[in-house]
Amino acid sequence: MTPTRRKRLPLWPATLLVAGLSACVPSGGQAPQRIGPPPPRPVAPVAVTPETPKSAAARAYYAQVQNSLLSQGLLRTDGGGVDTPFDARILSENFIRIALYDEYSRTGGAFSRGETASILRRWDVPIRFQIQFGASVSPERRATDRARIASYIKRLAGLTGHPITLVDQGGNFTLHVVSEDEREQLGPTLRRELPGLSPQDVADVTGMAQTTYCLVYALSDGDSGNYRRAVAVVRAEHPDLLRQSCYHEEIAQGLGLANDSPRARPSIFNDDEEFALLTKQDELMLKILYDPEMWPGMTEAEAAPVVKRIAQRLLGSGA
């Protein structure tokens, strides 16, 4: 089968920001990141709801999607290598396109595809990251995914220099890992967690199209570009690598890298699905995003010379 692409909603400028799918290993020919589960920590007994026919069908479908992508050499976990070179110029151009443009615009309360210029957005308050697993997710899966996500957000905190901690309650960035049936009932929770969501925004989650693998909404403080709250939704039916790919991209996009670009390579911020996990170039873009020389609300004209200077500092002139 030919896999469908992951639909990505935009991280929204001003009040509301939305992004779309997901994808950590260094580039340069290093060994691929191991996808196998880390040693699980002890978990308390959890009552798991039986799988419904709807959820079983989704699980079978996304297993086919992952297998098809892998058979084409996609969903790479090596972070890039000699076949994906980039320099300071390429890095700065990709950053501008991904951090300062939106992939979608809102028309009549709904999103329509069409790239538009935006402003730089990022968090200006500590991120308290909370994971909410649906009752359909087994204790073993919860323990494995929680350990992976904890390791990933620790890595992101190190890259950005921004405080990101995993909490059990009181989060301002919440990740829901839910089945088909659970997602359809998520509306009241979404409205409570992000009161600024429109009825259409909620419907985009509860009625999520099959081609949307996962998504994230982020809420900013007026027109400042300062993120204050975010909610991501990942399908529990995804097989291992596709699910981890969703975690990588949605969390990273929720930090402020809103757009996708077909020129960004190696990168998870590209609709071609070549890379599953955060790449070396993605790491550098996160470093630029949270560099002290950058600030929320920057326009492309303000950001471009600063981005170029930071990229040159990180990689050399790239001339």
N, C-alpha and C positions, 0 to 999 in steps of 0.2 A: 504494500500500500504506500501511497505518497502521503507523508505526514502533513497535517495542517500546521500553519505557523502559529506561534504564540501571539495572540493579540495583546498589544500593550496600550494601556490608557495612559494619558500624560500626567506627569506631576504638574499640578496646576499652579500658575502664577497667582499672586494676590491671595485670595482667601482659600481656595481649594486647589490641591495638587493631586494628580493621579498618575500612576505609572502602570506598567504592564508586566511581562514575565520575569524569569530568574536566572542566573547562572553562577580552585584558588591555588593555584600553584604557580610557582615562579616559571618564567620562560627561560629560554637559553638552553634547551636540550636536556633539562633535568628530568628525573624520573617522574612519571605521572603520580598524582596524588592518589593514595589508596582510598577506595570508596567503601571498603568493608567497615562494619560498625566497630566503634571503640568498645573497650570493656564496659559493659553496662553497670550502672550504680544500682544499689538495692532500691526497689520501688515498692510502694504500698499497694495493696490489692486494689484493683480498679474493675468495676463492673463494665464489661464491654458489650455493647448492643450487637445483635446478630446482623450480618451483612444482608442488605435488601437486594432484590433483583436489579434495581436501578444502579446501585453502587457496584454490584458485581459486573454489570455491563460496562460501566465507566472504567473499572479496573482493567478489564480485558482490552478495551479500546486503547487506553494509554500505554499498556504494555506493548501493543502493536506499534504505537507511535514511537516509543523509545527504541524498539528493535529496528524499525525502519531507519531512524536517524543514525543509529550506530552502524548499520550496514552500509551507510553512505559515508562513513568516516566522520560523522558529525558528533556533537556532544563531547568534544575533546576535553580531556582533563589534564593535559600537559602544560597549559598556560601559554602555549606558543613556543616557537623555536626559530631555527635558521630560516624556515619558510615564511615567517611572519615578522620581518624586521620593521623597526620604527625608530625614529630619531626625535630630537626635540621639536622640530618643526611639525612633524606628523602628530606628535603628542599634543602640542598646543592647539593645532587645528581641530583634532578630535575632541579635545576638552571643550572648546568653544561650542562646537556643534551639539555636544551631549548635555552640557551644563547650562547653556544659555539659549536653548531652543526647546520648544514643545512639539511633540509629534501630533497632538490633537488640539482642536479648538472646540469651545462649547457654543452650540447654536440651538436656541430654543430649549435649553435645559438638557440637551443631549450632546455627546461628543461626536465630532466628525473629523476624519483624518485630514491633516493639512498642517505642515510645519510652519510655526510662527516664532518670531523672536520673543524672548522673554528676559527675565532678570536672573541673577545668581541667587540660589536658595540653599539654605543649609540650617542645621539646628544651632540655636544660640543658648539652649538650656540642656542640662544633662539628659541623656536618653535612658529611660527606665524600660527595658525591653521585657515584655511579658508574652509567654506562649500559652495559648488556649487550645488544647486538643479536644476534639469532639469525642463523645462517648464511644464512637466506632473504632477509635485508635487503640490498639493493644498496649498494655503496659511495656512490653519489650520495645515496640516501635517508639513509644513516648521517651523511654530512657535513652535509646540510641539517638534519636533526633535532637533531644534536648542537649545531649553532650556535644553533638556536632555544632548546633547553633551556638552554644556557649563558647566553644572554641573559635567559631567564626566571628562573633561579635567582639571577642577579646582581640582578635587580629585586626578588626576594623577600628577598634579604639586605639590600637597601637599605630595604625597607619594615619589616622586623622588627628590624633592627639586630643580627641573629644571624648568626654566621659560617657561610656556606654556600659550599663550593668544589667545583668539578668535578674529580674524580680519575680516573685510569685503573685504579687498583687500591687495595685496602684500604678500600673504601667502607663506610659504616655506613647509607646509604640507597641501595639499589640498584634501578634501573629496568630491567626486562626487556622488550624489544620483540621479540615472538616470534610465529611463525606457529602455526596450529592444531596441526600435528604437533610442533613444538618445545615448545609449551606442555604437551602431553600427557606429555612426557618431563622436565618441569621439577622433578618431585618431589624427587629427591636434592639438587638445588641449593637448593631452598627449605628443606629440612630442615637443610642445612648453614648457610645464611645466617640462619635464624631457628629455632634448636633448640626453641623453645617452641611451635611450631606443632603442633596435634593432627593425627592422620590425616585428620579431616574437613576441617580447614583446607586441608591439601594437596590433598585431593580436590576442594575448591571451586575450586581453580585448574586442576588437570590435567583436570578434567571440567567446566570452566566452561560454564555455560548460555549459549545464544545471546543471551539478553537481558542478559547481563552484558558490558558493553563493555570494562571494565577495572576493576581494584581495587587496593587497597593494604592491607598489613598493617603495623602498627607495634607495637613491643615497648617496654613501659615498665619502669621499675625498681620492681618490687613494686607497692605501692599509692601510690607517691609522685607519680605523674603525670608523671614525668620520662621522656621518650622517649630511647631509646638506640639502637635499630635499626629499620629499616623496609625493606620490599620492595614494589615496585609492579610490576604486570604489565599491559601494553598489547598489544592485538592488532596484529600487523604488517599484517594485511589491511585495516585501516581506511583509508578515503580521507583526504586531507590534513587537512581541517578537523576531522573527527571524531577523528582521531588526535591533533591538536594540542589539542583539547578535553580529551581524556583526560590528556595531559601536564599541562595547567593544573590540572585538578581533583585528580588523584591526588597530585601533589606538594604542592599547597596543603593538602589534607586530611591528608597525612602530616606536616604541620607542627603540626596540632592542631585544625583546624576539622572536627570529626568528623561532625556530623549534617547533615541537609537539612531545609529548612523551606519549605512552600508559600507562606509569607508573605514570604520573603526575595526582594526584587526592587528593583533589578537584582542578580542574584547567580548564580553557578554552583552554589551550594549549594541547589539547588531541582530537584526531579525533573521539572519541566516542559520542560526542555531549551531554554528561551527564549534563554539566553546560552551561548555556546560558550567564551568566554575570560574570564579574571579581570576583574571590574568594579571601579568606583570604590568601591562599598560593600564588596566583598570586600577590597580593599586596606586600607580602614580597619579592618575586623575583624582583619586580620593585625597591624596596628599596635597594636590594643588587646590582642590575645593576647600580644604580646611586650613590652608596656609594662612598665617597671620596677615600677609599682605592682601588677602582677599577679604571681601565683606559682603554680607547679604544685601541684595538690591542693586548690585553692580550691573550696568548694561554691558553689551558686547564692546562698545567703544571704550568704556572704562576698563574692562577686564583684559582685553586683548594684549596690550603691552605688558601688563603684569604677568599674565599667564605665560607669555613668551619668555620673560625673564626667569620665572620659576622653572619652566621646562628646561631651559638652558642650564640652570643650576643643577637640576636633577640628572640630566643626560649629556650635557655638553652642548656645543653650539648647534650641532645637527646640520651644519652648512653643507 
